Amino acid sequence: TMTSAESASFTSRHPPGGYMLGKRRRGALAEVDNAKFSRFHVEVCLVAGVGFFTDAYDIFAINIASVMLGYVYGGDGWCCHHKLSINQDLGVKVAAPIGTLLGQLLFGWLADVGRKSNQG
């Protein structure tokens, strides 16, 4: 078992929450927690909502876009089956969420690079 001094030393190095935040980070989080509600909060919620809406719209609209692509590019010209083949339809529907994921990663990284270069 640990002595009381060892226990106090261990607790100070390993807090119950898992890790210890630096003073600067604790101060920043406290400032966010204690901030008064302002127009900035509304703007952040609107920007996040618009981003979520456009991603969700893209994912759900791909089913309709796939049918439209079938009318334009589907069929072999001899018949009236204006549909994409199963593989083409699957490719279009798989490309949409993959593009969304890659776009989120790329533009998130670009936002971090821009933020760090502007804020130092």
N, CA and C atoms as an extended XYZ file, in Angstrom:
360
Properties=species:S:1:pos:R:3:atomname:S:1:resname:S:1:resid:I:1 pbc="F F F"
N         0.840       -1.195        0.000 N   THR     1
C         0.000        0.000        0.000 CA  THR     1
C         0.876        1.247        0.000 C   THR     1
N         0.271        2.380       -0.371 N   MET     2
C         1.004        3.647       -0.439 CA  MET     2
C         0.860        4.392        0.884 C   MET     2
N         1.895        5.137        1.198 N   THR     3
C         1.805        6.017        2.350 CA  THR     3
C         0.973        7.226        1.969 C   THR     3
N         0.604        8.033        2.944 N   SER     4
C        -0.226        9.209        2.642 CA  SER     4
C         0.525       10.209        1.770 C   SER     4
N         1.842       10.334        1.934 N   ALA     5
C         2.630       11.246        1.104 CA  ALA     5
C         2.693       10.739       -0.334 C   ALA     5
N         2.874        9.420       -0.496 N   GLU     6
C         2.890        8.843       -1.833 CA  GLU     6
C         1.523        8.981       -2.510 C   GLU     6
N         0.483        8.784       -1.730 N   SER     7
C        -0.868        8.903       -2.266 CA  SER     7
C        -1.152       10.332       -2.722 C   SER     7
N        -0.748       11.311       -1.930 N   ALA     8
C        -0.953       12.713       -2.295 CA  ALA     8
C        -0.146       13.064       -3.535 C   ALA     8
N         1.082       12.544       -3.620 N   SER     9
C         1.922       12.810       -4.779 CA  SER     9
C         1.316       12.177       -6.037 C   SER     9
N         0.819       10.943       -5.895 N   PHE    10
C         0.202       10.266       -7.033 CA  PHE    10
C        -1.060       11.001       -7.483 C   PHE    10
N        -1.883       11.446       -6.537 N   THR    11
C        -3.129       12.145       -6.868 CA  THR    11
C        -2.843       13.468       -7.547 C   THR    11
N        -1.784       14.158       -7.135 N   SER    12
C        -1.471       15.435       -7.774 CA  SER    12
C        -0.970       15.236       -9.205 C   SER    12
N        -0.313       14.103       -9.470 N   ARG    13
C         0.170       13.828      -10.829 CA  ARG    13
C        -0.878       13.152      -11.695 C   ARG    13
N        -1.810       12.417      -11.101 N   HIS    14
C        -2.838       11.670      -11.831 CA  HIS    14
C        -4.213       11.988      -11.243 C   HIS    14
N        -4.830       13.078      -11.650 N   PRO    15
C        -6.124       13.443      -11.078 CA  PRO    15
C        -7.209       12.440      -11.476 C   PRO    15
N        -8.323       12.424      -10.768 N   PRO    16
C        -9.392       11.454      -11.036 CA  PRO    16
C        -9.957       11.554      -12.457 C   PRO    16
N        -9.915       12.741      -13.088 N   GLY    17
C       -10.454       12.909      -14.433 CA  GLY    17
C        -9.607       12.277      -15.514 C   GLY    17
N        -8.428       11.791      -15.217 N   GLY    18
C        -7.601       11.125      -16.201 CA  GLY    18
C        -6.329       11.882      -16.544 C   GLY    18
N        -6.391       13.192      -16.674 N   TYR    19
C        -5.195       13.966      -16.979 CA  TYR    19
C        -5.376       15.381      -16.463 C   TYR    19
N        -4.255       16.048      -16.307 N   MET    20
C        -4.272       17.386      -15.749 CA  MET    20
C        -4.139       18.410      -16.871 C   MET    20
N        -5.009       19.402      -16.872 N   LEU    21
C        -4.949       20.456      -17.875 CA  LEU    21
C        -3.958       21.518      -17.441 C   LEU    21
N        -3.295       22.109      -18.422 N   GLY    22
C        -2.392       23.209      -18.121 CA  GLY    22
C        -3.179       24.440      -17.690 C   GLY    22
N        -2.488       25.378      -17.052 N   LYS    23
C        -3.157       26.599      -16.579 CA  LYS    23
C        -3.802       27.366      -17.719 C   LYS    23
N        -3.112       27.459      -18.830 N   ARG    24
C        -3.634       28.220      -19.971 CA  ARG    24
C        -4.928       27.587      -20.502 C   ARG    24
N        -4.925       26.274      -20.620 N   ARG    25
C        -6.113       25.583      -21.135 CA  ARG    25
C        -7.257       25.658      -20.133 C   ARG    25
N        -6.971       25.469      -18.855 N   ARG    26
C        -8.013       25.589      -17.827 CA  ARG    26
C        -8.619       26.983      -17.837 C   ARG    26
N        -7.767       28.003      -18.010 N   GLY    27
C        -8.255       29.379      -18.071 CA  GLY    27
C        -9.155       29.611      -19.276 C   GLY    27
N        -8.766       29.054      -20.424 N   ALA    28
C        -9.572       29.210      -21.639 CA  ALA    28
C       -10.913       28.513      -21.486 C   ALA    28
N       -10.912       27.327      -20.917 N   LEU    29
C       -12.174       26.605      -20.715 CA  LEU    29
C       -13.059       27.307      -19.696 C   LEU    29
N       -12.470       27.858      -18.655 N   ALA    30
C       -13.255       28.596      -17.668 CA  ALA    30
C       -13.871       29.846      -18.292 C   ALA    30
N       -13.117       30.504      -19.176 N   GLU    31
C       -13.646       31.693      -19.853 CA  GLU    31
C       -14.838       31.326      -20.733 C   GLU    31
N       -14.752       30.199      -21.429 N   VAL    32
C       -15.868       29.749      -22.260 CA  VAL    32
C       -17.070       29.382      -21.393 C   VAL    32
N       -16.822       28.688      -20.282 N   ASP    33
C       -17.920       28.288      -19.393 CA  ASP    33
C       -18.624       29.481      -18.766 C   ASP    33
N       -17.891       30.527      -18.469 N   ASN    34
C       -18.466       31.677      -17.771 CA  ASN    34
C       -18.891       32.806      -18.705 C   ASN    34
N       -18.778       32.613      -20.007 N   ALA    35
C       -19.113       33.668      -20.965 CA  ALA    35
C       -20.613       33.940      -20.962 C   ALA    35
N       -20.972       35.192      -21.121 N   LYS    36
C       -22.371       35.591      -21.237 CA  LYS    36
C       -22.861       35.249      -22.639 C   LYS    36
N       -24.145       34.938      -22.740 N   PHE    37
C       -24.739       34.637      -24.035 CA  PHE    37
C       -24.716       35.895      -24.891 C   PHE    37
N       -24.234       35.758      -26.124 N   SER    38
C       -24.111       36.931      -26.993 CA  SER    38
C       -24.437       36.561      -28.436 C   SER    38
N       -24.331       37.540      -29.303 N   ARG    39
C       -24.575       37.339      -30.725 CA  ARG    39
C       -23.590       36.319      -31.303 C   ARG    39
N       -22.385       36.271      -30.776 N   PHE    40
C       -21.375       35.321      -31.230 CA  PHE    40
C       -21.877       33.883      -31.105 C   PHE    40
N       -22.540       33.562      -29.993 N   HIS    41
C       -23.062       32.214      -29.786 CA  HIS    41
C       -24.109       31.860      -30.842 C   HIS    41
N       -24.949       32.825      -31.174 N   VAL    42
C       -25.967       32.608      -32.209 CA  VAL    42
C       -25.295       32.363      -33.558 C   VAL    42
N       -24.274       33.156      -33.879 N   GLU    43
C       -23.574       32.994      -35.149 CA  GLU    43
C       -22.890       31.627      -35.236 C   GLU    43
N       -22.268       31.179      -34.158 N   VAL    44
C       -21.607       29.875      -34.157 CA  VAL    44
C       -22.635       28.765      -34.379 C   VAL    44
N       -23.779       28.856      -33.715 N   CYS    45
C       -24.828       27.850      -33.896 CA  CYS    45
C       -25.366       27.866      -35.321 C   CYS    45
N       -25.535       29.051      -35.904 N   LEU    46
C       -26.024       29.138      -37.280 CA  LEU    46
C       -25.023       28.547      -38.272 C   LEU    46
N       -23.739       28.846      -38.096 N   VAL    47
C       -22.713       28.306      -38.995 CA  VAL    47
C       -22.657       26.787      -38.880 C   VAL    47
N       -22.689       26.263      -37.656 N   ALA    48
C       -22.668       24.814      -37.467 CA  ALA    48
C       -23.925       24.177      -38.059 C   ALA    48
N       -25.072       24.828      -37.885 N   GLY    49
C       -26.325       24.303      -38.432 CA  GLY    49
C       -26.330       24.284      -39.946 C   GLY    49
N       -25.805       25.325      -40.567 N   VAL    50
C       -25.745       25.376      -42.035 CA  VAL    50
C       -24.804       24.284      -42.551 C   VAL    50
N       -23.685       24.094      -41.888 N   GLY    51
C       -22.763       23.030      -42.290 CA  GLY    51
C       -23.399       21.661      -42.182 C   GLY    51
N       -24.103       21.413      -41.085 N   PHE    52
C       -24.789       20.121      -40.914 CA  PHE    52
C       -25.869       19.949      -41.976 C   PHE    52
N       -26.637       21.009      -42.244 N   PHE    53
C       -27.711       20.934      -43.230 CA  PHE    53
C       -27.175       20.605      -44.612 C   PHE    53
N       -26.090       21.267      -45.020 N   THR    54
C       -25.567       21.023      -46.363 CA  THR    54
C       -24.996       19.614      -46.499 C   THR    54
N       -24.329       19.109      -45.453 N   ASP    55
C       -23.839       17.730      -45.507 CA  ASP    55
C       -24.996       16.744      -45.562 C   ASP    55
N       -26.004       16.939      -44.725 N   ALA    56
C       -27.140       16.028      -44.704 CA  ALA    56
C       -27.919       16.101      -46.012 C   ALA    56
N       -28.091       17.296      -46.542 N   TYR    57
C       -28.811       17.455      -47.809 CA  TYR    57
C       -28.090       16.708      -48.922 C   TYR    57
N       -26.785       16.825      -48.963 N   ASP    58
C       -25.996       16.145      -49.983 CA  ASP    58
C       -26.168       14.635      -49.883 C   ASP    58
N       -26.127       14.111      -48.683 N   ILE    59
C       -26.223       12.661      -48.491 CA  ILE    59
C       -27.608       12.152      -48.880 C   ILE    59
N       -28.666       12.891      -48.530 N   PHE    60
C       -30.016       12.423      -48.836 CA  PHE    60
C       -30.430       12.726      -50.270 C   PHE    60
N       -29.899       13.773      -50.869 N   ALA    61
C       -30.278       14.129      -52.234 CA  ALA    61
C       -29.596       13.255      -53.281 C   ALA    61
N       -28.595       12.483      -52.888 N   ILE    62
C       -27.879       11.671      -53.867 CA  ILE    62
C       -28.787       10.609      -54.467 C   ILE    62
N       -29.810       10.157      -53.741 N   ASN    63
C       -30.739        9.169      -54.301 CA  ASN    63
C       -31.516        9.761      -55.474 C   ASN    63
N       -31.961       10.992      -55.348 N   ILE    64
C       -32.681       11.648      -56.437 CA  ILE    64
C       -31.722       11.959      -57.582 C   ILE    64
N       -30.530       12.399      -57.240 N   ALA    65
C       -29.534       12.710      -58.278 CA  ALA    65
C       -29.168       11.457      -59.065 C   ALA    65
N       -29.145       10.316      -58.412 N   SER    66
C       -28.826        9.066      -59.094 CA  SER    66
C       -29.882        8.735      -60.149 C   SER    66
N       -31.153        8.963      -59.823 N   VAL    67
C       -32.225        8.734      -60.799 CA  VAL    67
C       -32.076        9.702      -61.970 C   VAL    67
N       -31.775       10.975      -61.671 N   MET    68
C       -31.597       11.957      -62.743 CA  MET    68
C       -30.416       11.607      -63.634 C   MET    68
N       -29.340       11.152      -63.042 N   LEU    69
C       -28.183       10.726      -63.835 CA  LEU    69
C       -28.545        9.547      -64.729 C   LEU    69
N       -29.424        8.685      -64.234 N   GLY    70
C       -29.886        7.562      -65.042 CA  GLY    70
C       -30.632        8.020      -66.275 C   GLY    70
N       -31.468        9.053      -66.152 N   TYR    71
C       -32.196        9.573      -67.312 CA  TYR    71
C       -31.247       10.190      -68.337 C   TYR    71
N       -30.180       10.807      -67.863 N   VAL    72
C       -29.253       11.463      -68.784 CA  VAL    72
C       -28.254       10.467      -69.378 C   VAL    72
N       -27.657        9.626      -68.536 N   TYR    73
C       -26.563        8.768      -68.994 CA  TYR    73
C       -26.916        7.282      -69.043 C   TYR    73
N       -28.082        6.899      -68.553 N   GLY    74
C       -28.427        5.482      -68.487 CA  GLY    74
C       -28.936        4.938      -69.805 C   GLY    74
N       -29.045        3.638      -69.881 N   GLY    75
C       -29.558        2.976      -71.071 CA  GLY    75
C       -28.491        2.832      -72.139 C   GLY    75
N       -28.793        1.971      -73.093 N   ASP    76
C       -27.822        1.725      -74.162 CA  ASP    76
C       -28.228        2.364      -75.486 C   ASP    76
N       -29.282        3.155      -75.485 N   GLY    77
C       -29.695        3.840      -76.696 CA  GLY    77
C       -30.727        3.071      -77.502 C   GLY    77
N       -30.859        1.750      -77.315 N   TRP    78
C       -31.811        0.939      -78.072 CA  TRP    78
C       -33.115        0.740      -77.323 C   TRP    78
N       -33.100        1.022      -76.048 N   CYS    79
C       -34.317        0.790      -75.269 CA  CYS    79
C       -34.653        2.018      -74.439 C   CYS    79
N       -35.716        1.960      -73.729 N   CYS    80
C       -36.181        3.105      -72.944 CA  CYS    80
C       -35.821        2.995      -71.475 C   CYS    80
N       -34.956        2.089      -71.132 N   HIS    81
C       -34.573        1.925      -69.729 CA  HIS    81
C       -33.528        2.978      -69.371 C   HIS    81
N       -34.018        4.095      -68.931 N   HIS    82
C       -33.111        5.180      -68.558 CA  HIS    82
C       -32.731        5.024      -67.094 C   HIS    82
N       -31.864        4.065      -66.843 N   LYS    83
C       -31.392        3.802      -65.486 CA  LYS    83
C       -29.891        3.554      -65.529 C   LYS    83
N       -29.241        3.895      -64.460 N   LEU    84
C       -27.829        3.533      -64.335 CA  LEU    84
C       -27.747        2.048      -64.036 C   LEU    84
N       -26.641        1.435      -64.408 N   SER    85
C       -26.441        0.037      -64.025 CA  SER    85
C       -26.284       -0.032      -62.505 C   SER    85
N       -26.377       -1.208      -61.973 N   ILE    86
C       -26.262       -1.384      -60.515 CA  ILE    86
C       -24.903       -0.882      -60.030 C   ILE    86
N       -23.854       -1.189      -60.762 N   ASN    87
C       -22.511       -0.746      -60.355 CA  ASN    87
C       -22.361        0.769      -60.441 C   ASN    87
N       -22.931        1.375      -61.491 N   GLN    88
C       -22.863        2.834      -61.611 CA  GLN    88
C       -23.648        3.507      -60.485 C   GLN    88
N       -24.837        2.979      -60.209 N   ASP    89
C       -25.670        3.529      -59.141 CA  ASP    89
C       -24.960        3.414      -57.793 C   ASP    89
N       -24.376        2.255      -57.545 N   LEU    90
C       -23.633        2.047      -56.296 CA  LEU    90
C       -22.434        2.984      -56.217 C   LEU    90
N       -21.724        3.165      -57.325 N   GLY    91
C       -20.565        4.055      -57.335 CA  GLY    91
C       -20.935        5.486      -57.001 C   GLY    91
N       -22.051        5.965      -57.565 N   VAL    92
C       -22.507        7.331      -57.272 CA  VAL    92
C       -22.887        7.460      -55.807 C   VAL    92
N       -23.604        6.466      -55.291 N   LYS    93
C       -24.087        6.548      -53.904 CA  LYS    93
C       -22.977        6.347      -52.876 C   LYS    93
N       -21.934        5.636      -53.237 N   VAL    94
C       -20.794        5.465      -52.322 CA  VAL    94
C       -19.872        6.678      -52.391 C   VAL    94
N       -19.781        7.305      -53.558 N   ALA    95
C       -18.901        8.461      -53.711 CA  ALA    95
C       -19.369        9.650      -52.870 C   ALA    95
N       -20.678        9.775      -52.663 N   ALA    96
C       -21.197       10.924      -51.909 CA  ALA    96
C       -20.703       10.951      -50.455 C   ALA    96
N       -20.894        9.891      -49.652 N   PRO    97
C       -20.390        9.964      -48.274 CA  PRO    97
C       -18.866        9.964      -48.185 C   PRO    97
N       -18.209        9.311      -49.144 N   ILE    98
C       -16.739        9.344      -49.127 CA  ILE    98
C       -16.254       10.766      -49.407 C   ILE    98
N       -16.885       11.439      -50.367 N   GLY    99
C       -16.537       12.832      -50.644 CA  GLY    99
C       -16.822       13.737      -49.467 C   GLY    99
N       -17.931       13.468      -48.766 N   THR   100
C       -18.254       14.255      -47.576 CA  THR   100
C       -17.185       14.072      -46.508 C   THR   100
N       -16.776       12.837      -46.276 N   LEU   101
C       -15.752       12.555      -45.268 CA  LEU   101
C       -14.420       13.208      -45.636 C   LEU   101
N       -14.002       13.036      -46.879 N   LEU   102
C       -12.728       13.628      -47.297 CA  LEU   102
C       -12.785       15.153      -47.257 C   LEU   102
N       -13.930       15.726      -47.623 N   GLY   103
C       -14.090       17.181      -47.549 CA  GLY   103
C       -14.016       17.691      -46.122 C   GLY   103
N       -14.639       16.965      -45.192 N   GLN   104
C       -14.571       17.373      -43.792 CA  GLN   104
C       -13.142       17.331      -43.276 C   GLN   104
N       -12.436       16.265      -43.621 N   LEU   105
C       -11.047       16.156      -43.162 CA  LEU   105
C       -10.163       17.232      -43.793 C   LEU   105
N       -10.295       17.427      -45.098 N   LEU   106
C        -9.457       18.408      -45.784 CA  LEU   106
C        -9.748       19.827      -45.305 C   LEU   106
N       -11.015       20.218      -45.284 N   PHE   107
C       -11.334       21.592      -44.910 CA  PHE   107
C       -11.168       21.823      -43.407 C   PHE   107
N       -11.314       20.789      -42.589 N   GLY   108
C       -10.995       20.920      -41.171 CA  GLY   108
C        -9.510       21.174      -40.963 C   GLY   108
N        -8.691       20.432      -41.702 N   TRP   109
C        -7.243       20.639      -41.619 CA  TRP   109
C        -6.864       22.038      -42.117 C   TRP   109
N        -7.460       22.462      -43.242 N   LEU   110
C        -7.178       23.804      -43.757 CA  LEU   110
C        -7.601       24.891      -42.769 C   LEU   110
N        -8.726       24.674      -42.092 N   ALA   111
C        -9.178       25.661      -41.090 CA  ALA   111
C        -8.193       25.728      -39.928 C   ALA   111
N        -7.660       24.573      -39.505 N   ASP   112
C        -6.677       24.575      -38.425 CA  ASP   112
C        -5.393       25.257      -38.850 C   ASP   112
N        -4.955       24.999      -40.078 N   VAL   113
C        -3.738       25.652      -40.574 CA  VAL   113
C        -3.927       27.147      -40.620 C   VAL   113
N        -5.064       27.599      -41.140 N   GLY   114
C        -5.341       29.037      -41.203 CA  GLY   114
C        -5.468       29.661      -39.830 C   GLY   114
N        -6.120       28.950      -38.909 N   ARG   115
C        -6.280       29.478      -37.558 CA  ARG   115
C        -4.928       29.605      -36.860 C   ARG   115
N        -4.093       28.587      -37.009 N   LYS   116
C        -2.784       28.627      -36.347 CA  LYS   116
C        -1.875       29.685      -36.955 C   LYS   116
N        -1.969       29.879      -38.270 N   SER   117
C        -1.106       30.892      -38.877 CA  SER   117
C        -1.582       32.305      -38.521 C   SER   117
N        -2.874       32.489      -38.309 N   ASN   118
C        -3.393       33.797      -37.938 CA  ASN   118
C        -3.225       34.100      -36.445 C   ASN   118
N        -3.320       33.055      -35.607 N   GLN   119
C        -3.268       33.275      -34.160 CA  GLN   119
C        -1.899       32.998      -33.567 C   GLN   119
N        -1.030       32.441      -34.347 N   GLY   120
C         0.323       32.221      -33.862 CA  GLY   120
C         0.562       30.953      -33.183 C   GLY   120
